[in-house]
Amino acid sequence: MKYLYILLIIKLFKTIAAGQYSISNIDMSNSPITANEIFTVKFFNNAMWIGTWLNGLCHITDNKWTILRSDSIKTTGNNIIDIHKDKKGNIWLVDYAFFSGASVVRYNGISWEVLTPFNEPNTQVTGISEDKNGNLWFQTYGAGIYFYNLNKQIWTHLTLNNSGLFNYSIRCIAIDNDNKKWIGHYDGGFDIFNDTTWTNHFGDIELSVETIAFGDSNLVWVGTSYNGIILLDSATTYLDTHNSPLPSNSIKVIKIDSKGRVWIGTEKGLIIKDGNNWITFKDSPLLNTEIRDITFENDSSIWLSSWGKGLIHLVPNQTTKINQVLANELLLFPNPFIDGINISTLGKNTVNQIDILTIDGNLIISKTLGENHFIDLIELPSGIYFAKIYFDNVYCIKKLIKNSGL
């Protein structure tokens, strides 16, 4: 693939404050989570899986926390840096240990099995990707790529001798809709492998590529370690702290949601590109917070894995213009409350249902509403919750605070 490399300096942009999102934390001070340094969170099998640094795996189902460390999941350390569910339903973990490399373990629903490539315990695996055929690609720091054929259960080691890899230090592997593998290197740009040929881009300038994401209209977002973002389509655009609202040039993760919004996690916080607008989080707990991963539980529940502040949960206050109108017409009172809440609407819309969710997105109460719009919540423990109020086929979300009454 060839690109026309040009430098575009963006001087005009529009930013929006992050008030449209409710932001909360799950950390060691308010939950059983075992660390405030989080690499990733995933949602598999009706459970929440949290990979921590130094303190193993947190597994949450039906509000029950289970802490799994190396003695129970057969890993060499307690640094869970990636979690993946393959097409056959197996759960894979990468456990990065300083001196013994990384353990690759697999859970089949009953037991854990060590599957470190070629039984080489010092292979420092740092991530897992799955291609369109269901095959797994394991990136490593210093040993190239290990490819695992799920059907044949065979490992293949891709090196500089048997592939077109630019170097051995792999920072990310992203797979596009054409099943091409985009392989980001430390000091090596990125390779594109289409299963027959290899091409390298930016290797000659020793660019370090941390993350790659695919947007609309064949637009590719390339996040770098020190040089901001490179946008690739028919031309090349460079975004950094000088010509855009990016809070840092150290990009850790880029994810694109179902509405086409680009979520960018940096060394100094989160920023969102929504069409022509930037959504910033300067006056929030995200200020100067390093974001390691971004996980979309659904459109109304977004989780940020942070380095130092645990999990950060974002819930949109209004998801559409009609929801914003509905939210403005809706009154929940009293709030904070002790025994329960009243729901009243100022407009002509009728409330059909209310769901009460915990701050980590779990549904705990769901009520269909009739003429009586008082919701008895006296048995609910004190704390912070979210109310999801339905008007026919749309809804809005409001924050609730339950006081103890003492």
C-alpha positions as CSV (number, residue, x, y, z in Angstrom):
1,M,0.0,0.0,0.0
2,K,1.4,3.4,-1.0
3,Y,0.5,6.7,0.7
4,L,1.1,10.3,-0.2
5,Y,3.0,11.7,2.8
6,I,2.1,15.2,3.5
7,L,2.1,17.3,6.7
8,L,-1.2,18.9,7.5
9,I,-1.2,21.4,10.3
10,I,-4.7,21.7,11.9
11,K,-5.3,25.2,13.2
12,L,-9.0,25.2,13.7
13,F,-10.8,22.7,15.9
14,K,-13.8,22.6,18.2
15,T,-13.7,21.1,21.7
16,I,-16.6,20.1,23.9
17,A,-16.5,19.7,27.7
18,A,-17.0,16.2,29.0
19,G,-20.1,17.1,31.0
20,Q,-22.2,14.8,28.9
21,Y,-20.6,11.8,30.7
22,S,-21.0,10.7,34.3
23,I,-17.6,9.5,35.5
24,S,-16.9,7.2,38.4
25,N,-14.0,5.1,39.7
26,I,-13.6,1.5,40.9
27,D,-10.4,1.3,42.9
28,M,-8.9,-0.3,46.0
29,S,-10.5,2.3,48.2
30,N,-14.1,1.5,47.3
31,S,-14.1,-2.1,46.0
32,P,-12.4,-5.5,46.3
33,I,-10.3,-4.8,43.3
34,T,-6.7,-5.9,44.0
35,A,-4.7,-3.1,42.3
36,N,-5.1,0.4,40.9
37,E,-2.9,-0.4,38.0
38,I,-5.2,-2.0,35.4
39,F,-4.1,-3.3,32.0
40,T,-7.5,-4.4,30.6
41,V,-11.1,-5.3,31.3
42,K,-13.2,-7.7,29.2
43,F,-16.8,-8.9,29.4
44,F,-17.2,-12.7,28.7
45,N,-19.7,-15.3,29.7
46,N,-21.8,-12.8,31.7
47,A,-18.8,-11.9,33.8
48,M,-16.3,-9.0,34.1
49,W,-12.6,-10.0,33.8
50,I,-10.1,-7.5,35.1
51,G,-6.4,-7.9,34.4
52,T,-4.2,-6.2,37.0
53,W,-0.5,-5.5,37.4
54,L,1.2,-7.6,40.2
55,N,-2.2,-8.7,41.7
56,G,-3.6,-11.3,39.3
57,L,-7.1,-11.5,37.7
58,C,-10.4,-10.2,39.2
59,H,-13.5,-12.0,38.1
60,I,-16.9,-10.5,38.8
61,T,-20.2,-12.3,38.2
62,D,-23.6,-11.5,39.9
63,N,-21.8,-8.9,42.0
64,K,-19.5,-11.6,43.4
65,W,-15.8,-10.9,43.3
66,T,-13.3,-13.8,42.8
67,I,-9.6,-13.1,42.9
68,L,-7.4,-15.5,40.9
69,R,-3.6,-15.4,41.2
70,S,-0.8,-17.4,39.8
71,D,-1.3,-20.5,42.1
72,S,-4.8,-21.0,40.8
73,I,-4.5,-20.0,37.1
74,K,-1.1,-21.7,36.6
75,T,0.8,-18.6,35.5
76,T,4.4,-17.5,36.4
77,G,3.4,-14.1,37.8
78,N,0.4,-12.0,38.5
79,N,0.6,-9.4,35.7
80,I,-2.4,-10.0,33.5
81,I,-1.8,-7.8,30.6
82,D,-4.3,-9.2,28.1
83,I,-7.5,-11.3,28.1
84,H,-9.1,-12.8,25.0
85,K,-12.0,-15.2,24.2
86,D,-11.5,-17.2,21.1
87,K,-14.1,-18.4,18.6
88,K,-14.4,-21.7,20.4
89,G,-15.2,-20.1,23.7
90,N,-11.9,-20.5,25.5
91,I,-10.5,-17.7,27.7
92,W,-6.8,-16.9,27.1
93,L,-4.6,-14.9,29.5
94,V,-1.2,-13.3,29.0
95,D,0.7,-13.1,32.3
96,Y,3.8,-11.0,32.0
97,A,6.6,-11.8,34.4
98,F,9.9,-9.9,34.6
99,F,12.4,-12.7,34.6
100,S,10.4,-15.8,33.5
101,G,8.8,-14.2,30.4
102,A,5.0,-14.5,30.0
103,S,2.7,-17.3,30.6
104,V,0.0,-18.0,28.0
105,V,-2.8,-19.9,29.7
106,R,-6.1,-21.1,28.5
107,Y,-9.4,-21.7,30.4
108,N,-11.8,-24.2,28.8
109,G,-14.6,-23.5,31.3
110,I,-13.4,-26.1,33.7
111,S,-9.6,-25.9,34.2
112,W,-6.6,-23.8,33.3
113,E,-3.9,-25.1,30.9
114,V,-0.4,-23.6,30.3
115,L,0.1,-23.0,26.6
116,T,3.3,-21.0,26.4
117,P,4.5,-21.1,22.8
118,F,6.8,-24.1,22.2
119,N,7.1,-24.4,26.0
120,E,9.5,-21.5,25.9
121,P,8.8,-19.8,29.3
122,N,11.1,-16.8,28.6
123,T,9.1,-15.7,25.6
124,Q,7.7,-12.3,26.6
125,V,4.2,-12.3,25.1
126,T,2.5,-9.0,25.4
127,G,-0.9,-9.4,23.6
128,I,-3.3,-11.5,21.7
129,S,-5.2,-10.9,18.4
130,E,-7.6,-13.1,16.5
131,D,-8.0,-13.1,12.7
132,K,-11.1,-13.6,10.6
133,N,-10.4,-17.4,10.4
134,G,-10.2,-17.7,14.2
135,N,-6.5,-18.1,14.4
136,L,-4.6,-16.4,17.2
137,W,-1.6,-14.0,16.9
138,F,0.6,-13.5,19.9
139,Q,2.9,-10.5,19.9
140,T,6.1,-10.5,21.9
141,Y,8.7,-8.1,23.2
142,G,11.9,-9.3,21.4
143,A,10.9,-12.6,19.9
144,G,8.7,-11.7,16.9
145,I,5.2,-13.3,16.6
146,Y,3.8,-16.7,17.5
147,F,0.8,-17.8,15.4
148,Y,-1.6,-20.5,16.8
149,N,-3.9,-22.5,14.5
150,L,-6.9,-23.2,16.6
151,N,-8.2,-26.0,14.4
152,K,-4.9,-27.8,14.1
153,Q,-3.6,-26.7,17.5
154,I,-0.2,-25.9,16.0
155,W,2.2,-23.1,16.8
156,T,4.3,-21.3,14.2
157,H,7.0,-18.9,15.1
158,L,7.4,-15.9,12.8
159,T,11.0,-14.5,12.8
160,L,13.2,-12.3,10.7
161,N,14.3,-15.5,8.9
162,N,10.9,-16.8,7.8
163,S,8.8,-13.7,7.4
164,G,9.0,-10.0,6.5
165,L,9.0,-8.7,10.0
166,F,10.9,-5.5,10.3
167,N,12.2,-6.3,13.8
168,Y,11.5,-8.6,16.7
169,S,9.9,-6.0,19.1
170,I,6.1,-6.1,18.5
171,R,3.9,-3.5,20.2
172,C,0.5,-4.3,18.6
173,I,-1.2,-6.4,16.0
174,A,-4.5,-5.1,14.5
175,I,-6.5,-7.1,11.9
176,D,-8.6,-5.2,9.4
177,N,-11.8,-6.2,7.5
178,D,-9.8,-7.8,4.7
179,N,-7.9,-9.9,7.3
180,K,-4.7,-8.1,6.7
181,K,-2.4,-7.9,9.8
182,W,-1.1,-4.5,10.7
183,I,1.9,-5.0,13.0
184,G,3.3,-2.2,15.1
185,H,6.9,-2.2,16.1
186,Y,9.1,-0.5,18.7
187,D,11.4,1.7,16.6
188,G,10.2,0.0,13.4
189,G,7.0,1.6,12.2
190,F,4.5,-0.9,11.1
191,D,4.3,-3.9,8.8
192,I,1.2,-4.9,6.7
193,F,0.9,-8.6,6.0
194,N,-1.8,-9.9,3.7
195,D,-1.0,-13.6,4.1
196,T,1.3,-13.5,1.1
197,T,3.4,-10.4,1.1
198,W,4.9,-8.0,3.7
199,T,5.4,-4.2,3.4
200,N,6.9,-1.9,6.0
201,H,6.0,1.7,6.7
202,F,7.9,4.3,8.7
203,G,10.5,1.8,9.7
204,D,13.2,4.0,8.1
205,I,12.5,6.8,10.7
206,E,12.3,4.3,13.6
207,L,8.8,5.2,14.6
208,S,7.4,3.3,17.6
209,V,3.8,2.3,17.0
210,E,1.7,1.4,20.1
211,T,-1.9,1.0,18.7
212,I,-3.7,0.8,15.3
213,A,-7.5,1.2,14.7
214,F,-9.6,1.2,11.6
215,G,-12.2,4.0,11.1
216,D,-14.8,4.8,8.4
217,S,-13.9,5.3,4.7
218,N,-10.7,3.2,5.0
219,L,-9.2,5.7,7.5
220,V,-6.5,4.2,9.7
221,W,-5.5,5.6,13.0
222,V,-1.9,4.9,14.1
223,G,-1.0,5.8,17.6
224,T,2.7,6.2,18.4
225,S,4.8,6.2,21.6
226,Y,6.1,9.7,21.3
227,N,4.8,11.3,18.1
228,G,1.1,11.5,18.5
229,I,-1.2,10.1,15.9
230,I,-0.8,9.4,12.2
231,L,-4.0,9.3,10.1
232,L,-3.8,7.3,6.9
233,D,-6.1,7.3,3.9
234,S,-5.3,8.8,0.5
235,A,-3.0,11.2,2.4
236,T,-1.1,11.3,5.7
237,T,-2.1,13.6,8.5
238,Y,-0.1,14.1,11.7
239,L,-1.8,15.0,14.9
240,D,0.1,16.0,18.1
241,T,-0.2,18.4,21.0
242,H,0.8,21.4,18.8
243,N,-1.9,21.1,16.2
244,S,-4.7,19.3,18.0
245,P,-6.3,19.1,21.5
246,L,-4.4,15.8,22.2
247,P,-3.3,15.9,25.9
248,S,-0.1,13.9,25.1
249,N,1.9,12.6,22.2
250,S,2.3,9.3,24.0
251,I,-0.7,7.3,22.7
252,K,-1.5,4.1,24.5
253,V,-4.8,2.9,22.9
254,I,-7.2,3.9,20.2
255,K,-10.7,2.3,20.0
256,I,-13.6,3.2,17.7
257,D,-17.2,2.7,19.0
258,S,-20.3,1.6,17.1
259,K,-21.2,5.3,16.4
260,G,-17.8,6.0,14.7
261,R,-16.5,8.0,17.6
262,V,-12.7,7.6,18.1
263,W,-11.6,7.1,21.7
264,I,-8.0,7.9,22.4
265,G,-6.2,6.9,25.6
266,T,-2.9,8.7,26.2
267,E,-0.3,9.0,28.9
268,K,-2.2,12.1,30.2
269,G,-5.8,11.2,29.9
270,L,-8.6,10.5,27.4
271,I,-9.9,12.5,24.5
272,I,-12.7,11.6,22.0
273,K,-13.0,12.6,18.4
274,D,-16.7,12.8,17.5
275,G,-17.1,13.8,13.9
276,N,-15.5,17.3,13.6
277,N,-15.6,17.8,17.4
278,W,-13.2,16.9,20.1
279,I,-14.5,15.9,23.6
280,T,-12.0,16.7,26.3
281,F,-11.8,15.7,30.0
282,K,-9.6,18.4,31.5
283,D,-11.8,19.0,34.5
284,S,-12.3,15.4,35.6
285,P,-10.6,12.5,37.3
286,L,-9.1,11.7,33.9
287,L,-6.8,14.7,34.1
288,N,-3.2,13.4,33.7
289,T,-4.4,9.8,34.1
290,E,-2.6,7.2,31.9
291,I,-5.2,5.1,30.0
292,R,-4.0,1.6,29.1
293,D,-7.2,0.2,27.5
294,I,-10.7,1.2,26.5
295,T,-13.6,-1.3,26.6
296,F,-17.1,-0.8,25.4
297,E,-19.4,-2.9,27.5
298,N,-22.2,-1.3,25.4
299,D,-23.0,2.2,24.1
300,S,-24.0,3.3,27.6
301,S,-21.1,1.8,29.5
302,I,-17.5,2.5,28.7
303,W,-14.6,1.3,30.9
304,L,-11.1,2.8,31.0
305,S,-8.2,0.7,32.4
306,S,-6.0,3.3,34.1
307,W,-2.5,3.2,35.5
308,G,-2.9,4.3,39.1
309,K,-6.6,5.1,39.4
310,G,-8.1,1.7,38.9
311,L,-11.1,1.3,36.5
312,I,-12.8,4.5,35.3
313,H,-16.4,4.1,34.2
314,L,-18.1,6.5,31.8
315,V,-21.9,6.6,31.2
316,P,-23.4,9.0,28.7
317,N,-25.8,11.4,30.3
318,Q,-27.6,11.8,26.9
319,T,-27.1,9.5,24.0
320,T,-29.1,11.3,21.4
321,K,-30.8,14.7,20.9
322,I,-34.2,13.2,21.7
323,N,-32.8,11.7,24.9
324,Q,-31.5,15.1,25.9
325,V,-35.0,16.5,25.5
326,L,-36.4,13.6,27.5
327,A,-33.8,14.1,30.2
328,N,-34.6,17.8,30.5
329,E,-38.3,16.9,30.9
330,L,-37.6,14.3,33.6
331,L,-37.5,14.9,37.4
332,L,-36.2,12.4,39.9
333,F,-36.7,13.4,43.5
334,P,-35.5,13.4,46.1
335,N,-32.0,12.9,45.0
336,P,-30.0,12.1,47.1
337,F,-32.8,9.8,48.6
338,I,-33.2,7.5,51.5
339,D,-36.4,5.4,51.0
340,G,-37.1,5.8,47.3
341,I,-37.6,8.2,44.4
342,N,-40.5,9.9,42.6
343,I,-40.5,10.2,38.8
344,S,-42.2,13.1,37.1
345,T,-42.3,14.3,33.5
346,L,-42.8,17.9,32.4
347,G,-43.6,17.0,28.9
348,K,-46.1,14.7,27.1
349,N,-43.9,11.7,27.1
350,T,-44.8,8.6,29.2
351,V,-42.2,6.7,31.3
352,N,-42.5,3.0,30.7
353,Q,-39.7,1.4,32.7
354,I,-36.8,2.2,35.0
355,D,-33.7,0.1,35.5
356,I,-31.3,0.7,38.4
357,L,-27.7,-0.1,37.7
358,T,-24.6,-0.2,39.9
359,I,-21.6,2.0,39.0
360,D,-20.0,-1.0,37.3
361,G,-23.0,-1.4,35.0
362,N,-24.8,-4.3,36.6
363,L,-28.6,-4.3,36.5
364,I,-30.0,-4.8,40.0
365,I,-33.6,-3.6,39.8
366,S,-36.0,-3.3,36.8
367,K,-39.5,-2.0,37.2
368,T,-42.3,-1.5,34.7
369,L,-44.1,1.7,35.6
370,G,-47.9,2.3,35.7
371,E,-49.7,5.3,37.1
372,N,-47.7,5.2,40.4
373,H,-44.3,6.7,39.8
374,F,-42.8,6.2,43.2
375,I,-40.0,3.6,43.3
376,D,-39.4,1.9,46.6
377,L,-35.6,1.6,47.1
378,I,-35.4,1.3,50.8
379,E,-33.6,-2.1,50.6
380,L,-30.9,-0.7,48.3
381,P,-27.5,-0.2,50.1
382,S,-26.2,3.4,50.3
383,G,-24.0,4.4,47.4
384,I,-24.0,5.8,43.8
385,Y,-26.2,4.3,41.1
386,F,-27.6,5.0,37.7
387,A,-31.2,5.1,36.7
388,K,-32.0,4.2,33.1
389,I,-35.4,5.5,32.3
390,Y,-37.3,4.3,29.2
391,F,-39.7,6.3,27.1
392,D,-41.1,3.9,24.5
393,N,-38.0,2.8,22.5
394,V,-35.6,5.4,23.8
395,Y,-34.1,6.1,27.2
396,C,-32.0,8.6,29.2
397,I,-29.7,8.0,32.1
398,K,-29.6,9.9,35.4
399,K,-27.2,9.6,38.4
400,L,-28.7,8.6,41.8
401,I,-27.3,8.8,45.3
402,K,-28.7,6.7,48.1
403,N,-28.0,8.0,51.6
404,S,-28.0,5.7,54.7
405,G,-30.4,7.9,56.6
406,L,-28.3,7.7,59.7
